[in-house]
Amino acid sequence: MSNTQKLIAVVGATGQQGGGVVRALQASGQFRARALTRDPAKHPKLADEVVLADFNRPETLKAAFAGVHGVFLVTNSWEAGADEPKQALAAINAAKEAGVEHVIWSTLPNVETISGGTIDVPHFTAKAKVERLVSEAGFKYHTFVIAPFHFQNLVGLMAPQKLPDGAMGWALPLDPEKRVIHMGDITELGRVVAGAFAQAELTGHGEHLALVGDFLSFNEIIATLNRQGNTLSFSRVPREVFAGWFPHADGIAAMLAYFEAHTYLGSDARGEIAFANKVAGQEPTKFAAWARTNFAAPAVV
């Protein structure tokens, strides 16, 4: 391993975003990856180095960031009790004290600003508000990458369910004809991140890079899947009905209302998407190609 390779600390290395970043950094040949995890003994081969780090124990971050050139920073909004701004600030302060040169923050659109305060999607807006903390910290370079709606959601948290008519599909408070969903294979965010670290003079002055493989309506998503041999359908339900179906359903309903009113990215983001593709060095995977390999609808029981 070359001594000229810069060391990058990767937060969330056991997750989809961070795992993709580790793989892309290693594949680039320009970097060594230090995986940060709360349980290093459980993941000894996760990266070139595996080091303890816990946002809720800021004292662990000093050693985690020691000697690194860059940090990929992401927080988990779905972790129970997570205070993302507090966690992010602890990491930013520790990175600054360690002399880190380049911080890349995984962000999302500021729904509060975009909607004029009419829609509340905390896990989007909280990440967006951290951007100011990163910008004001005074790093030599800082970059913002925007994660898309994960293709993987459609085989995970938002997999098709059995509908009241017995069919498999989705019942959501969303107009399925409106093209509003900026989507992508979240594991490919790593290529954007590695490219941004490698091209810091181009990307490191607060630029936003958006990973988007496709921009689709829900009807287009279903049509794509049905052309591949599935039989899936969509039922539109009122937001107030959906909000009472399960814990946190009201939050998902608000997020979908934001999509419908403003799209996932909230604006015409073609420039940020094209820039991300340029930095990554290749086009991201389209939904149809991803689905052929990765999507299997559950059987009707």
C-alpha positions, -999 to +999 in steps of 0.1 A: +000+000+000+015+033-010+024+059+016+011+086-007-025+074-003-045+099+018-064+085+047-102+091+048-123+084+078-158+071+069-187+075+094-214+050+090-192+024+073-215-005+082-244+012+064-253+015+027-239+050+023-207+046+043-201+010+030-203+023-006-179+051+003-153+027+017-155+005-014-152+034-038-122+049-019-104+016-020-112+010-056-099+045-066-063+036-056-058+071-043-070+066-007-070+044+024-102+041+042-107+042+080-140+027+089-156+043+120-179+021+140-192+017+175-181-020+175-147-024+157-143-060+170-175-070+151-162-056+118-125-062+117-122-063+079-145-034+071-118-012+057-080-006+057-084+005+093-113+000+117-116+024+146-140+030+174-162+061+171-195+070+188-212+104+182-229+101+215-194+097+232-175+127+217-143+117+235-140+088+211-138+111+181-103+126+188-086+093+180-110+084+153-101+115+133-064+116+142-041+117+111-068+117+085-070+139+054-107+138+050-139+127+067-172+115+051-198+124+076-234+111+078-259+108+107-287+082+110-320+100+114-338+067+121-316+058+151-337+059+183-330+090+202-307+104+176-300+142+179-285+147+144-274+184+149-257+176+182-240+145+168-229+164+136-215+193+156-195+170+179-180+154+148-173+187+130-155+201+161-135+169+165-125+170+128-114+206+131-093+200+162-077+170+144-066+192+115-089+174+089-086+192+055-117+180+037-152+172+051-180+158+030-214+160+046-243+138+034-272+162+033-308+165+021-330+194+010-343+220+035-380+213+034-387+241+058-372+267+034-385+251+002-421+248+015-421+282+032-427+264+065-459+246+054-444+211+054-424+195+082-400+168+073-375+169+102-350+143+089-345+163+057-344+198+072-321+188+101-295+175+077-298+207+056-293+229+086-260+212+094-246+226+062-241+260+078-221+244+107-198+226+081-194+258+061-185+280+091-160+255+106-132+267+084-121+235+068-097+239+038-123+220+017-160+211+023-185+194+000-221+185+002-235+153-013-272+147-016-285+112-013-315+103-034-346+083-026-330+049-024-340+022-049-334-001-019-364+014-001-386-005-025-373-038-012-370-026+024-390+000+043-414+007+014-416-028-001-450-037-017-477-049+007-509-068+003-537-043-005-574-046+005-583-060-029-558-088-025-533-074-050-497-066-041-485-030-044-485+003-026-512+024-008-498+059-004-509+095-001-493+105-034-504+113-069-489+084-088-489+103-121-467+131-110-430+127-117-415+138-084-391+111-071-353+116-077-341+080-072-308+062-071-288+032-059-275+045-026-244+023-027-232+044-057-230+076-036-195+063-028-183+070-063-194+106-060-177+109-026-144+094-038-145+117-068-151+147-046-121+139-024-099+133-054-110+166-071-111+189-040-102+221-059-133+215-081-157+203-054-144+215-021-159+250-019-193+242-007-205+226-039-236+203-039-235+170-057-267+151-062-267+114-070-298+106-092-301+075-114-337+082-124-365+108-120-399+090-120-435+090-110-448+061-089-468+049-119-435+048-139-419+028-111-447+003-112-448+001-150-410-006-150-414-034-124-445-049-142-426-050-175-401-072-157-428-098-148-443-084-116-480-077-111-481-047-088-506-019-084-511+014-066-539+028-045-540+065-035-552+071+000-559+104+019-530+117+039-550+118+071-560+081+067-524+070+060-510+090+089-529+067+114-519+034+100-486+027+119-461+046+141-444+075+123-467+071+093-476+108+097-439+116+090-439+096+058-471+112+048-455+147+052-425+136+032-447+124+003-467+156+005-434+175+001-424+153-029-457+159-046-455+197-041-419+203-047-402+170-059-376+151-039-348+176-045-371+206-042-360+224-073-345+220-108-313+202-098-301+192-132-268+211-127-261+194-093-269+160-109-247+165-139-219+178-117-221+147-095-220+124-126-189+143-138-172+140-105-180+103-102-167+096-136-196+076-148-234+077-151-254+062-122-275+030-126-310+034-140-339+020-120-349-006-146-313-020-146-312-020-108-346-037-105-337-065-129-310-076-105-323-066-072-361-064-071-383-094-062-419-087-052-432-107-022-457-134-031-494-128-024-503-150+006 
